[in-house]
């Protein structure tokens, strides 16, 4: 069955610009681009980069002085969290997905292993404490039932947590993700 031209040209994040300039339209899962904290451009909740053309937002381990990811995506809606990384062929080196709220995750329908770094709510600013690290979760069989104290989960390419020496108690900064929440 042929794919309609409109859906073939639609970006993976589902954000569709409206021809009359009225603004973005939600996709079938209710994801609507939201503005970056400084209002510079849209952010697709669920599958788009956190930053616009101004440059990528990275997740940094402030305790170790290392970058966890340089191209962060955010999934805060039910649909965005439900889809997560399912169906993707891989998670590129330097990429990551922030799921919030999330204190548990599954690996069903995943094609590749990941590291899961669970973070607490921001304390005092936008930095978050690592409450659990689950390295090398296997596709289809990996599961984290509950990470105590977690407000969200940073999903990273397998091996990232070990390479950055990220451990429970470290402090992680997620760029502009928390800036619009105060």
C-alpha positions as CSV (number, residue, x, y, z in Angstrom):
1,X,0.0,0.0,0.0
2,X,1.5,3.4,-1.0
3,X,2.4,5.9,1.7
4,X,0.6,9.2,1.4
5,X,3.0,12.0,0.4
6,X,2.2,14.0,3.6
7,X,3.2,11.2,6.0
8,X,6.3,10.3,3.9
9,X,7.6,13.8,4.4
10,X,6.7,14.1,8.0
11,X,9.7,14.0,10.5
12,X,10.0,11.1,12.9
13,X,9.1,13.3,15.8
14,X,5.6,13.8,14.4
15,X,5.6,17.6,14.6
16,X,3.9,18.9,11.5
17,X,4.0,22.5,10.5
18,X,0.7,24.0,9.3
19,X,0.7,25.5,5.8
20,X,-1.3,28.6,6.9
21,X,1.4,29.4,9.5
22,X,-1.0,28.8,12.5
23,X,1.7,26.7,14.2
24,X,2.5,23.1,14.8
25,X,-0.1,20.4,15.0
26,X,0.0,17.4,17.4
27,X,0.8,14.1,16.0
28,X,-1.4,11.0,16.6
29,X,0.0,10.5,20.1
30,X,-0.7,14.1,21.2
31,X,2.9,15.3,21.0
32,X,3.2,19.0,20.3
33,X,6.4,20.9,19.9
34,X,7.0,22.9,23.0
35,X,9.3,26.0,23.1
36,X,12.9,25.8,24.4
37,X,13.3,27.6,27.7
38,X,14.7,30.8,26.0
39,X,11.9,30.7,23.4
40,X,14.4,30.2,20.5
41,X,12.5,27.4,18.8
42,X,10.4,24.3,19.1
43,X,11.2,21.1,20.9
44,X,9.2,17.9,20.0
45,X,8.1,16.2,23.2
46,X,8.9,12.6,22.7
47,X,11.4,12.4,19.9
48,X,13.0,15.7,19.0
49,X,16.2,17.2,20.1
50,X,16.0,19.3,23.2
51,X,17.8,22.2,21.6
52,X,17.1,23.9,18.3
53,X,19.6,25.1,15.8
54,X,21.4,27.1,18.5
55,X,23.4,23.9,19.4
56,X,22.8,20.5,21.0
57,X,22.0,20.3,24.7
58,X,24.1,17.8,26.6
59,X,23.7,15.8,29.7
60,X,26.8,16.3,31.8
61,X,28.1,14.4,34.9
62,X,29.2,17.4,37.0
63,X,30.8,15.1,39.6
64,X,33.1,13.4,37.1
65,X,33.4,16.3,34.6
66,X,32.2,14.1,31.7
67,X,29.6,14.3,29.0
68,X,26.9,11.6,29.1
69,X,25.3,12.7,25.9
70,X,25.6,15.6,23.5
71,X,22.3,15.2,21.6
72,X,19.5,14.8,24.1
73,X,15.9,14.0,23.3
74,X,13.0,14.4,25.8
75,X,9.9,12.3,26.3
76,X,7.4,13.6,28.9
77,X,4.0,12.8,27.4
78,X,2.4,9.4,27.8
79,X,2.9,8.7,24.1
80,X,6.5,9.9,24.0
81,X,7.4,7.8,27.0
82,X,5.5,4.8,25.7
83,X,7.3,4.9,22.3
84,X,10.7,5.8,23.8
85,X,13.4,4.1,21.8
86,X,11.2,1.2,20.6
87,X,11.5,0.4,16.9
88,X,14.7,2.4,16.4
89,X,17.6,0.4,14.9
90,X,20.2,2.0,17.3
91,X,21.0,4.8,19.6
92,X,23.9,6.7,18.1
93,X,27.0,7.4,20.2
94,X,26.5,10.7,22.0
95,X,22.7,10.5,21.8
96,X,20.3,10.0,24.7
97,X,16.7,10.0,25.7
98,X,15.3,11.6,28.8
99,X,12.1,10.0,30.1
100,X,10.2,11.9,32.7
101,X,8.5,10.9,34.9
102,X,9.9,7.5,35.0
103,X,11.1,5.3,37.9
104,X,10.9,2.0,35.9
105,X,11.5,1.0,32.3
106,X,11.2,-2.0,30.1
107,X,13.1,-3.2,27.0
108,X,10.3,-4.8,25.1
109,X,10.5,-4.2,21.3
110,X,14.0,-2.8,21.7
111,X,16.7,-3.8,19.2
112,X,19.8,-2.8,21.1
113,X,21.2,-2.7,24.7
114,X,21.2,0.5,26.6
115,X,22.5,2.0,29.9
116,X,19.7,3.5,32.1
117,X,20.7,6.3,34.5
118,X,17.9,7.1,37.0
119,X,17.9,10.7,38.3
120,X,16.1,12.3,41.3
121,X,14.2,15.6,41.1
122,X,16.3,18.7,40.7
123,X,17.6,20.0,44.1
124,X,18.1,23.7,44.4
125,X,18.8,24.3,40.7
126,X,18.6,22.1,37.6
127,X,21.2,19.5,38.7
128,X,19.9,16.1,39.6
129,X,21.5,13.3,41.7
130,X,22.0,9.8,40.3
131,X,19.9,7.4,42.3
132,X,20.4,4.2,40.2
133,X,22.6,3.0,37.3
134,X,21.5,0.0,35.3
135,X,24.2,-0.8,32.6
136,X,23.8,-2.9,29.5
137,X,20.1,-3.7,29.7
138,X,19.5,-6.3,27.1
139,X,16.8,-5.9,24.4
140,X,13.6,-7.7,25.1
141,X,14.6,-9.1,28.4
142,X,16.0,-6.1,30.4
143,X,13.7,-4.5,32.9
144,X,14.0,-2.1,35.8
145,X,10.9,-2.5,38.0
146,X,11.5,0.5,40.3
147,X,14.4,2.8,41.0
148,X,13.8,4.3,44.4
149,X,13.8,8.1,44.4
150,X,13.8,8.4,40.6
151,X,12.0,11.2,38.9
152,X,13.3,10.3,35.4
153,X,15.5,8.0,33.4
154,X,18.3,8.9,31.0
155,X,18.6,6.2,28.4
156,X,22.1,6.1,26.8
157,X,24.1,3.8,24.5
158,X,25.4,0.7,26.2
159,X,28.8,1.4,27.8
160,X,28.3,5.1,28.4
161,X,27.8,4.8,32.1
162,X,31.0,2.8,32.5
163,X,33.0,5.0,30.1
164,X,31.9,8.2,32.1
165,X,32.3,6.4,35.4
166,X,28.8,7.5,36.4
167,X,27.8,6.2,39.8
168,X,25.0,6.5,42.4
169,X,25.4,9.9,44.1
170,X,26.9,11.7,41.1
171,X,25.3,15.0,40.1
172,X,24.1,15.3,36.5
173,X,23.0,18.5,34.6
174,X,20.5,18.1,31.8
175,X,20.9,21.4,30.0
176,X,17.7,23.2,29.4
177,X,15.3,20.4,30.2
178,X,14.4,21.8,33.6
179,X,14.8,25.5,32.8
180,X,11.2,26.1,32.0
181,X,9.9,24.3,35.1
182,X,11.5,26.6,37.7
